[in-house]
Amino acid sequence: MESLVEKRLFKGIYQGKKVFVTGHTGFKGTWLCLWLKSLGAEVMGYSLNPPTTPNHYEALDLGIHSTIDDVRNRQKLKKVMGEFRPDIVFHMAAQPLVRLSYQEPVETMEINIIGTLNVYEAVKNTSSVKAIVSITTDKVYENKEWVWGYREEDVLGGKDPYSASKAAMEVVTSSYRHSFFNLKEYGKSHETLLSTVRAGNVIGGGDWAQDRLIPDIVKASVAGETVSIRSPYSTRPWQHVLEPLSGYLLLGQKLLEREIGFADSMNFGPAPDEDISVEKVVNILKKYWNRISYKIERPKDILHEAGLLKLDCTKARVQLNWNPVWNAEKALSETIEWYKSFYENNKIESFNNLNDFINDSSKQGEIWTIGE
């Protein structure tokens, strides 16, 4: 998996770096750890046990450092981070499910808000950390069902407990950036740059979480069942997990290069015309796996979920020179082919997906593939 061409990505900045990843056993976290290891980084993960069986973390078997604990355990988090002494922290640990947040609102708030506070407190006590990339969500914005995308300076809000917890996380981050990681004091009283990143609906192989569209479709199809689609007309900015991760890693590179202008918030999403409805997603998936069958069924307990949600990613494209690579159909086909390979051939295609994405990004001339 490791190769010279991969280690020179992002100007080779991650090679030999110590990287601390919270939430490393989750869907997004496992993909990030896979990529970081291929870049030559030494990775320490801090998270609860994998949330599902099967799961991507155990399937990959990356052999990274791992601490299984809760981000709400402040003292343990400080101890582990202090002993590892990372160069950069990617904070992904979260309760990430909207519907579960209605069932467990207090736990959702504790993990997403207090957990984030604990990460920042641990960083304050670990002088080696030069950068933090804190992952939130596109759902931090006060959703007005606009037809245009939300920009980083738009009003934050949240009608469901999950969205509210993530918006609060952004407020906490802004507070710490002004109070403890102040840019005017950078290089004087501290050496840490702090950013948050917001991405839309992320898909890819290795996700078995409950109440997520593609995992629900896959689980039903494997069981020979018809999946129920509850919000067929909801539109989302679907993107493969490697898309925002390339943005997070590029942003992390800029922070490690001490470019203080990037210590801010940034959206990462697909091109504006790639937002498609849930029903169209299912029909695209059916093209690549004929085992899929669905029916539209509105549940009795309808909980609030946004109907239309788009991001304006101009800032990432202009300032970072970051661009999406795979369109929605490519992202969906790569995702469903991953599950087909897993269930029909007992193969893990994550390494191949990563190499294909890197190759396609290189052909497109993405700045993070160019190297020195």
Secondary structure by P-SEA (a helix, b strand, c coil): ccccccccccccccccbbbbbcccccaaaaaaaaaaaaaccbbbbbccccccccccccccccccccccccccaaaaaaaaaaaacccccccccccccaaaaaacaaaaaaaaaaaaaaaaaaaaacccccccccccccccccccccccccccccbbbbccaaaaaaaaaaaaaaaaaacccccccccccccbbbbbbbbcccccccccccccaaaaaaaaaaacbbbbbcccccccccccaaaaaaaaaaaaaaaaaccccccbbbbbbccccccccaaaaaaaaaaacccbbbbbbbbccccccccbbbbbcccccccccccccccaaaaaaaaaaaaaaaaaccccaaaaaaaaaaaaaaaacccccccc
